[in-house]
Amino acid sequence: MNLEAFSLKTPISEFHRVVRHETSHTLGFPHEHMRLQLVNLIDRDKATRFFGATQGWSAAEVEAQVLTPLEQSSIIGTPPDQVSIMCYQIPGSITQSGEPIPGGVDIDKSDYDFAGAIYPKLPKAPAAKKAPAKRVAAARLQPQDSN
């Protein structure tokens, strides 16, 4: 998990967002902003300059982290989700239309449904039968045979 940027000055909301995002990676969730439909909204030159200035990324890192669409065959299930916890916040200043890609600040319904589809809950096992507490207590209170 990429958690090295945290400090005592990190807002709890950012800690919460990043931990959920990184945990989702451990469950196999890819970056949502790398879906072809979303990558096509981004201006490549502006993105390279923006992430270079704000994140210190090289052009190759921007290409790898933002501008290389996921293979269509590797995508399971849901349509592109601009507010998924797995979607980076992309400012309108680097999109072709000027409209931002809002990005996710928490797990949304689409994330939750996807996780449930690939990691379904197991049915609950039947509870083991226990002797009724009354009977057990009554047995302890029986007088002992003195013979």
N, CA, C and O of each residue as an XYZ file, in Angstrom:
588
protein
N       0.839     -1.188      0.000
C       0.000      0.000      0.000
C       0.880      1.246      0.000
O       1.933      1.285      0.637
N       0.436      2.235     -0.709
C       1.171      3.484     -0.804
C       0.635      4.449      0.256
O      -0.279      5.229     -0.013
N       1.206      4.390      1.452
C       0.737      5.211      2.579
C       1.821      6.134      3.121
O       1.655      6.707      4.198
N       2.931      6.290      2.396
C       4.068      7.024      2.951
C       3.859      8.518      3.082
O       4.645      9.173      3.767
N       2.847      9.087      2.465
C       2.675     10.543      2.489
C       1.950     11.041      3.743
O       1.760     12.248      3.896
N       1.548     10.158      4.624
C       0.804     10.589      5.811
C       1.708     11.251      6.833
O       2.869     10.876      6.996
N       1.157     12.240      7.515
C       1.843     12.882      8.634
C       0.762     13.243      9.652
O      -0.422     12.993      9.427
N       1.175     13.826     10.757
C       0.194     14.254     11.757
C      -0.690     15.385     11.240
O      -1.734     15.682     11.822
N      -0.265     16.013     10.146
C      -1.047     17.104      9.557
C      -2.032     16.608      8.499
O      -2.830     17.392      7.985
N      -1.984     15.318      8.170
C      -2.904     14.771      7.172
C      -4.321     14.791      7.728
O      -4.566     14.253      8.808
N      -5.261     15.405      7.006
C      -6.652     15.393      7.487
C      -7.179     13.959      7.575
O      -6.833     13.107      6.756
N      -8.003     13.713      8.559
C      -8.600     12.380      8.741
C      -9.335     11.957      7.474
O      -9.290     10.787      7.092
N     -10.015     12.904      6.819
C     -10.761     12.565      5.604
C      -9.822     12.032      4.511
O     -10.192     11.116      3.777
N      -8.623     12.592      4.398
C      -7.659     12.127      3.391
C      -7.089     10.768      3.794
O      -6.906      9.899      2.941
N      -6.811     10.578      5.064
C      -6.357      9.285      5.564
C      -7.403      8.220      5.225
O      -7.068      7.155      4.707
N      -8.656      8.514      5.520
C      -9.779      7.612      5.270
C      -9.851      7.261      3.778
O      -9.968      6.089      3.422
N      -9.782      8.273      2.910
C      -9.884      8.066      1.464
C      -8.731      7.195      0.958
O      -8.957      6.223      0.237
N      -7.518      7.537      1.329
C      -6.346      6.825      0.799
C      -6.305      5.382      1.311
O      -5.992      4.471      0.544
N      -6.608      5.162      2.564
C      -6.594      3.793      3.098
C      -7.638      2.941      2.379
O      -7.361      1.791      2.036
N      -8.823      3.482      2.147
C      -9.840      2.708      1.421
C      -9.428      2.468     -0.028
O      -9.656      1.385     -0.567
N      -8.828      3.462     -0.654
C      -8.355      3.317     -2.036
C      -7.271      2.231     -2.107
O      -7.345      1.332     -2.945
N      -6.285      2.317     -1.244
C      -5.176      1.356     -1.270
C      -5.641     -0.044     -0.873
O      -5.169     -1.032     -1.435
N      -6.549     -0.139      0.078
C      -7.100     -1.445      0.459
C      -7.843     -2.060     -0.718
O      -7.776     -3.270     -0.935
N      -8.550     -1.229     -1.479
C      -9.244     -1.735     -2.660
C      -8.257     -2.296     -3.681
O      -8.561     -3.275     -4.362
N      -7.077     -1.683     -3.792
C      -6.045     -2.264     -4.668
C      -5.682     -3.666     -4.192
O      -5.511     -4.566     -5.015
N      -5.560     -3.869     -2.879
C      -5.181     -5.196     -2.387
C      -6.259     -6.231     -2.697
O      -5.976     -7.428     -2.754
N      -7.495     -5.773     -2.897
C      -8.589     -6.671     -3.258
C      -8.672     -6.888     -4.768
O      -9.504     -7.656     -5.251
N      -7.796     -6.199     -5.509
C      -7.750     -6.388     -6.954
C      -8.437     -5.315     -7.764
O      -8.597     -5.479     -8.973
N      -8.850     -4.220     -7.147
C      -9.522     -3.149     -7.877
C      -8.488     -2.302     -8.615
O      -7.526     -1.843     -7.999
N      -8.662     -2.083     -9.925
C      -7.752     -1.209    -10.672
C      -8.190      0.256    -10.537
O      -9.251      0.554     -9.990
N      -7.358      1.147    -11.042
C      -7.724      2.565    -11.066
C      -8.884      2.781    -12.035
O      -8.800      2.419    -13.208
N      -9.947      3.362    -11.543
C     -11.146      3.599    -12.362
C     -10.906      4.671    -13.421
O     -11.471      4.598    -14.512
N     -10.081      5.657    -13.114
C      -9.822      6.733    -14.082
C      -9.036      6.229    -15.293
O      -8.823      6.974    -16.249
N      -8.608      4.971    -15.253
C      -7.853      4.399    -16.366
C      -8.743      3.593    -17.312
O      -8.252      2.890    -18.195
N     -10.052      3.705    -17.116
C     -10.987      3.125    -18.079
C     -10.895      3.959    -19.352
O     -10.772      5.181    -19.271
N     -10.949      3.344    -20.496
C     -10.784      4.028    -21.775
C     -11.712      5.241    -21.884
O     -11.297      6.298    -22.359
N     -12.954      5.093    -21.452
C     -13.918      6.191    -21.569
C     -13.473      7.418    -20.777
O     -13.756      8.545    -21.184
N     -12.783      7.221    -19.655
C     -12.321      8.343    -18.845
C     -10.974      8.872    -19.332
O     -10.754     10.083    -19.347
N     -10.076      7.980    -19.728
C      -8.781      8.415    -20.267
C      -9.009      9.301    -21.490
O      -8.291     10.282    -21.687
N      -9.995      8.964    -22.305
C     -10.271      9.748    -23.506
C     -10.734     11.169    -23.199
O     -10.750     12.013    -24.095
N     -11.109     11.450    -21.957
C     -11.539     12.801    -21.570
C     -10.361     13.700    -21.210
O     -10.518     14.916    -21.099
N      -9.174     13.103    -21.028
C      -8.017     13.831    -20.503
C      -7.120     14.327    -21.631
O      -6.859     13.607    -22.594
N      -6.654     15.564    -21.499
C      -5.666     16.132    -22.425
C      -4.284     15.646    -21.982
O      -3.834     15.976    -20.885
N      -3.623     14.881    -22.811
C      -2.367     14.231    -22.449
C      -1.267     15.222    -22.068
O      -0.587     15.034    -21.060
N      -1.092     16.264    -22.859
C      -0.026     17.237    -22.573
C      -0.286     17.967    -21.256
O       0.618     18.136    -20.438
N      -1.521     18.391    -21.067
C      -1.871     19.092    -19.825
C      -1.701     18.172    -18.621
O      -1.225     18.600    -17.570
N      -2.091     16.906    -18.775
C      -1.962     15.940    -17.674
C      -0.495     15.727    -17.315
O      -0.141     15.674    -16.137
N       0.348     15.607    -18.320
C       1.781     15.402    -18.070
C       2.356     16.579    -17.291
O       3.100     16.383    -16.330
N       2.016     17.799    -17.699
C       2.509     18.987    -16.988
C       1.921     19.058    -15.576
O       2.638     19.342    -14.616
N       0.619     18.801    -15.454
C      -0.058     18.900    -14.158
C       0.523     17.923    -13.137
O       0.905     18.335    -12.042
N       0.596     16.648    -13.478
C       1.087     15.650    -12.524
C       2.586     15.780    -12.298
O       3.090     15.404    -11.240
N       3.294     16.306    -13.276
C       4.705     16.601    -13.063
C       4.873     17.679    -12.004
O       5.734     17.576    -11.130
N       4.038     18.720    -12.088
C       4.126     19.835    -11.143
C       3.562     19.484     -9.762
O       4.135     19.876     -8.745
N       2.453     18.756     -9.718
C       1.792     18.506     -8.420
C       2.286     17.256     -7.714
O       2.278     17.202     -6.484
N       2.724     16.233     -8.477
C       3.137     14.961     -7.871
C       4.624     14.675     -8.054
O       5.169     13.758     -7.439
N       5.276     15.470     -8.908
C       6.691     15.211     -9.196
C       6.894     14.018    -10.104
O       7.984     13.449    -10.146
N       5.847     13.627    -10.840
C       5.927     12.457    -11.711
C       6.600     12.795    -13.029
O       6.443     13.895    -13.559
N       7.344     11.845    -13.544
C       7.916     11.958    -14.883
C       6.800     11.716    -15.901
O       5.710     11.266    -15.547
N       7.088     12.023    -17.174
C       6.114     11.761    -18.234
C       5.753     10.269    -18.276
O       4.599      9.912    -18.513
N       6.740      9.411    -18.045
C       6.486      7.958    -18.044
C       5.565      7.557    -16.893
O       4.704      6.693    -17.055
N       5.745      8.182    -15.740
C       4.873      7.876    -14.599
C       3.447      8.343    -14.856
O       2.493      7.640    -14.521
N       3.294      9.520    -15.446
C       1.949     10.016    -15.781
C       1.302      9.067    -16.783
O       0.123      8.731    -16.664
N       2.070      8.648    -17.751
C       1.554      7.699    -18.742
C       1.074      6.420    -18.056
O      -0.012      5.922    -18.352
N       1.878      5.895    -17.147
C       1.547      4.642    -16.459
C       0.400      4.800    -15.462
O      -0.436      3.904    -15.343
N       0.347      5.912    -14.750
C      -0.625      6.095    -13.666
C      -1.965      6.690    -14.105
O      -2.975      6.529    -13.419
N      -1.969      7.377    -15.249
C      -3.171      8.121    -15.629
C      -3.597      7.891    -17.073
O      -4.794      7.804    -17.347
N      -2.656      7.790    -17.996
C      -2.998      7.882    -19.411
C      -3.014      6.572    -20.183
O      -3.331      6.572    -21.373
N      -2.685      5.467    -19.550
C      -2.715      4.167    -20.239
C      -4.008      3.459    -19.857
O      -4.173      3.042    -18.710
N      -4.929      3.319    -20.814
C      -6.205      2.674    -20.483
C      -6.020      1.194    -20.120
O      -5.138      0.511    -20.638
N      -6.869      0.736    -19.229
C      -6.898     -0.681    -18.881
C      -7.311     -1.490    -20.102
O      -8.077     -1.015    -20.941
N      -6.808     -2.691    -20.196
C      -7.242     -3.595    -21.255
C      -8.732     -3.884    -21.055
O      -9.153     -4.252    -19.959
N      -9.511     -3.720    -22.093
C     -10.954     -3.950    -21.998
C     -11.256     -5.354    -21.485
O     -12.217     -5.549    -20.741
N     -10.447     -6.327    -21.876
C     -10.684     -7.713    -21.469
C     -10.427     -7.943    -19.983
O     -10.837     -8.968    -19.438
N      -9.744     -6.991    -19.311
C      -9.459     -7.157    -17.882
C     -10.538     -6.540    -17.002
O     -10.475     -6.648    -15.777
N     -11.523     -5.896    -17.611
C     -12.555     -5.202    -16.843
C     -13.749     -6.124    -16.636
O     -14.280     -6.707    -17.581
N     -14.152     -6.238    -15.383
C     -15.294     -7.083    -15.027
C     -16.408     -6.184    -14.517
O     -16.202     -5.395    -13.595
N     -17.557     -6.300    -15.097
C     -18.749     -5.818    -14.453
C     -19.338     -4.450    -14.627
O     -20.350     -4.316    -15.315
N     -18.776     -3.450    -14.057
C     -19.493     -2.192    -13.907
C     -19.120     -1.182    -14.995
O     -18.023     -1.238    -15.549
N     -20.044     -0.254    -15.299
C     -19.693      0.835    -16.220
C     -18.726      1.803    -15.532
O     -18.595      1.765    -14.308
N     -18.048      2.664    -16.289
C     -17.128      3.629    -15.671
C     -17.832      4.450    -14.587
O     -18.973      4.881    -14.755
N     -17.133      4.653    -13.487
C     -17.708      5.329    -12.320
C     -16.774      6.466    -11.897
O     -15.713      6.224    -11.322
N     -17.172      7.693    -12.184
C     -16.325      8.851    -11.897
C     -16.247      9.201    -10.414
O     -15.435     10.043    -10.032
N     -17.066      8.580     -9.571
C     -16.990      8.855     -8.128
C     -16.609      7.617     -7.324
O     -16.799      7.568     -6.108
N     -16.072      6.620     -8.016
C     -15.540      5.431     -7.347
C     -14.354      5.829     -6.470
O     -13.631      6.773     -6.789
N     -14.158      5.114     -5.372
C     -12.981      5.334     -4.524
C     -11.705      5.080     -5.325
O     -10.630      5.535     -4.935
N     -11.814      4.363     -6.433
C     -10.656      4.031     -7.256
C     -10.379      5.053     -8.356
O      -9.450      4.874     -9.143
N     -11.172      6.118     -8.420
C     -10.999      7.130     -9.459
C     -10.269      8.346     -8.901
O     -10.704      8.943     -7.917
N      -9.163      8.704     -9.532
C      -8.454      9.932     -9.160
C      -9.341     11.141     -9.447
O     -10.176     11.118    -10.351
N      -9.144     12.181     -8.670
C      -9.793     13.462     -8.945
C      -8.988     14.132    -10.052
O      -7.808     14.438     -9.877
N      -9.628     14.355    -11.183
C      -8.964     14.954    -12.344
C      -9.575     16.345    -12.536
O     -10.763     16.460    -12.837
N      -8.779     17.394    -12.367
C      -9.337     18.740    -12.497
C      -9.729     19.062    -13.940
O      -9.141     18.545    -14.889
N     -10.722     19.917    -14.079
C     -11.172     20.337    -15.401
C     -10.072     21.004    -16.213
O     -10.137     21.037    -17.442
N      -9.068     21.532    -15.537
C      -7.974     22.208    -16.251
C      -7.152     21.248    -17.106
O      -6.377     21.697    -17.951
N      -7.301     19.932    -16.907
C      -6.541     18.988    -17.739
C      -7.445     18.054    -18.549
O      -6.971     17.101    -19.167
N      -8.749     18.338    -18.541
C      -9.633     17.550    -19.406
C      -9.864     18.326    -20.701
O      -9.682     19.542    -20.757
N     -10.261     17.606    -21.719
C     -10.485     18.243    -23.017
C     -11.696     19.164    -23.004
O     -11.724     20.165    -23.719
N     -12.699     18.831    -22.194
C     -13.926     19.640    -22.150
C     -13.878     20.745    -21.103
O     -14.705     21.657    -21.116
N     -12.910     20.662    -20.196
C     -12.873     21.611    -19.081
C     -13.711     21.160    -17.895
O     -13.729     21.819    -16.855
N     -14.412     20.029    -18.049
C     -15.220     19.468    -16.955
C     -14.348     18.534    -16.122
O     -13.653     17.685    -16.680
N     -14.373     18.673    -14.803
C     -13.554     17.778    -13.975
C     -14.122     16.359    -13.927
O     -15.309     16.137    -14.166
N     -13.266     15.431    -13.620
C     -13.677     14.070    -13.245
C     -13.597     14.094    -11.724
O     -12.501     14.177    -11.168
N     -14.738     14.024    -11.042
C     -14.744     14.313     -9.599
C     -13.906     13.381     -8.727
O     -13.379     13.805     -7.699
N     -13.779     12.128     -9.124
C     -13.035     11.191     -8.282
C     -13.823     10.836     -7.040
O     -14.784     11.516     -6.679
N     -13.405      9.767     -6.394
C     -14.134      9.287     -5.223
C     -13.454      9.644     -3.923
O     -12.227      9.620     -3.816
N     -14.262      9.973     -2.942
C     -13.732     10.252     -1.604
C     -14.089      9.141     -0.622
O     -13.610      9.127      0.512
N     -14.938      8.205     -1.067
C     -15.316      7.074     -0.224
C     -15.826      5.953     -1.125
O     -16.061      6.157     -2.317
N     -15.991      4.796     -0.556
C     -16.547      3.657     -1.281
C     -17.986      4.011     -1.645
O     -18.774      4.382     -0.776
N     -18.330      3.899     -2.928
C     -19.697      4.204     -3.345
C     -20.450      2.903     -3.641
O     -19.895      1.812     -3.510
N     -21.705      3.029     -4.038
C     -22.539      1.849     -4.273
C     -21.934      0.938     -5.344
O     -21.964     -0.285     -5.208
N     -21.392      1.525     -6.393
C     -20.790      0.721     -7.461
C     -19.597     -0.079     -6.925
O     -19.448     -1.257     -7.249
N     -18.746      0.557     -6.107
C     -17.608     -0.147     -5.500
C     -18.115     -1.291     -4.619
O     -17.622     -2.417     -4.691
N     -19.100     -0.979     -3.797
C     -19.656     -1.960     -2.863
C     -20.255     -3.150     -3.629
O     -20.016     -4.307     -3.281
N     -21.036     -2.849     -4.674
C     -21.663     -3.914     -5.462
C     -20.607     -4.766     -6.165
O     -20.734     -5.989     -6.225
N     -19.567     -4.121     -6.697
C     -18.500     -4.859     -7.377
C     -17.775     -5.781     -6.391
O     -17.521     -6.947     -6.693
N     -17.449     -5.253     -5.224
C     -16.775     -6.079     -4.212
C     -17.651     -7.269     -3.834
O     -17.156     -8.385     -3.675
N     -18.948     -7.031     -3.690
C     -19.865     -8.114     -3.353
C     -19.968     -9.162     -4.443
O     -20.193    -10.340     -4.163
N     -19.802     -8.733     -5.695
C     -19.880     -9.679     -6.815
C     -18.643    -10.561     -6.881
O     -18.748    -11.747     -7.193
N     -17.474    -10.000     -6.593
C     -16.263    -10.825     -6.702
C     -15.878    -11.485     -5.381
O     -15.111    -12.448     -5.365
N     -16.408    -10.966     -4.276
C     -16.178    -11.564     -2.957
C     -17.529    -11.743     -2.264
O     -17.816    -11.048     -1.290
N     -18.360    -12.661     -2.752
C     -19.694    -12.816     -2.155
C     -19.619    -13.319     -0.714
O     -18.705    -14.050     -0.332
N     -20.606    -12.904      0.064
C     -20.688    -13.385      1.445
C     -21.035    -14.867      1.419
O     -21.860    -15.314      0.622
N     -20.396    -15.612      2.296
C     -20.710    -17.025      2.413
C     -21.986    -17.165      3.228
O     -22.243    -16.356      4.119
N     -22.792    -18.190      2.931
C     -23.986    -18.398      3.746
C     -23.576    -18.710      5.179
O     -22.553    -19.353      5.418
N     -24.372    -18.256      6.115
C     -24.066    -18.506      7.522
C     -24.272    -19.986      7.830
O     -25.245    -20.599      7.390
N     -23.349    -20.537      8.585
C     -23.468    -21.925      9.013
C     -24.559    -22.006     10.072
O     -24.722    -21.074     10.860
N     -25.300    -23.095     10.102
C     -26.328    -23.217     11.136
C     -25.687    -23.179     12.520
O     -24.609    -23.732     12.737
N     -26.354    -22.532     13.427
C     -25.839    -22.419     14.794
C     -25.889    -23.790     15.467
O     -26.839    -24.549     15.273
N     -24.874    -24.098     16.248
C     -24.848    -25.348     17.000
C     -25.931    -25.291     18.072
O     -26.153    -24.258     18.703
N     -26.600    -26.427     18.261
C     -27.655    -26.463     19.282
C     -27.027    -26.578     20.655
O     -26.110    -27.369     20.877
N     -27.537    -25.776     21.567
C     -27.058    -25.804     22.943
C     -28.199    -26.277     23.837
O     -29.376    -26.094     23.525
N     -27.825    -26.879     24.938
C     -28.842    -27.273     25.910
C     -29.465    -26.006     26.471
O     -28.760    -25.029     26.727
N     -30.777    -26.012     26.665
C     -31.404    -24.813     27.228
C     -30.776    -24.468     28.578
O     -30.515    -25.355     29.392
N     -30.542    -23.222     28.804
C     -29.890    -22.767     30.027
C     -30.691    -23.158     31.263
O     -30.099    -23.458     32.300
N     -32.002    -23.163     31.185
C     -32.856    -23.503     32.318
C     -32.581    -24.925     32.797
O     -32.435    -25.163     33.996
N     -32.510    -25.865     31.860
C     -32.294    -27.260     32.196
C     -30.917    -27.453     32.835
O     -30.781    -28.185     33.815
N     -29.912    -26.804     32.284
C     -28.565    -26.922     32.822
C     -28.525    -26.368     34.238
O     -27.954    -26.988     35.135
N     -29.127    -25.204     34.441
C     -29.139    -24.593     35.775
C     -29.915    -25.475     36.750
O     -29.504    -25.644     37.898
N     -31.023    -26.030     36.301
C     -31.832    -26.877     37.191
C     -31.058    -28.130     37.588
O     -31.164    -28.580     38.729
N     -30.297    -28.689     36.687
C     -29.535    -29.885     36.993
C     -28.488    -29.604     38.066
O     -28.201    -30.478     38.884
N     -27.933    -28.449     38.079
C     -26.923    -28.104     39.082
C     -27.564    -27.892     40.443
O     -26.899    -28.038     41.469
N     -28.828    -27.554     40.465
C     -29.492    -27.285     41.737
C     -30.123    -28.529     42.362
O     -30.672    -28.444     43.461
N     -30.060    -29.671     41.698
C     -30.647    -30.907     42.233
C     -29.875    -31.316     43.498
O     -28.645    -31.282     43.518
N     -30.599    -31.698     44.535
C     -29.894    -32.159     45.760
C     -29.154    -33.474     45.466
O     -29.618    -34.303     44.683
N     -28.035    -33.637     46.091
C     -27.246    -34.861     45.931
C     -27.889    -35.957     46.761
O     -28.422    -35.697     47.840
N     -27.838    -37.188     46.254
C     -28.362    -38.343     46.995
C     -27.376    -38.654     48.120
O     -26.193    -38.874     47.859
N     -27.834    -38.676     49.330
C     -26.946    -38.874     50.481
C     -26.732    -40.347     50.787
O     -25.946    -40.636     51.690
N     -27.353    -41.292     50.124
C     -27.180    -42.719     50.409
C     -25.904    -43.244     49.923
O     -25.620    -44.430     50.092
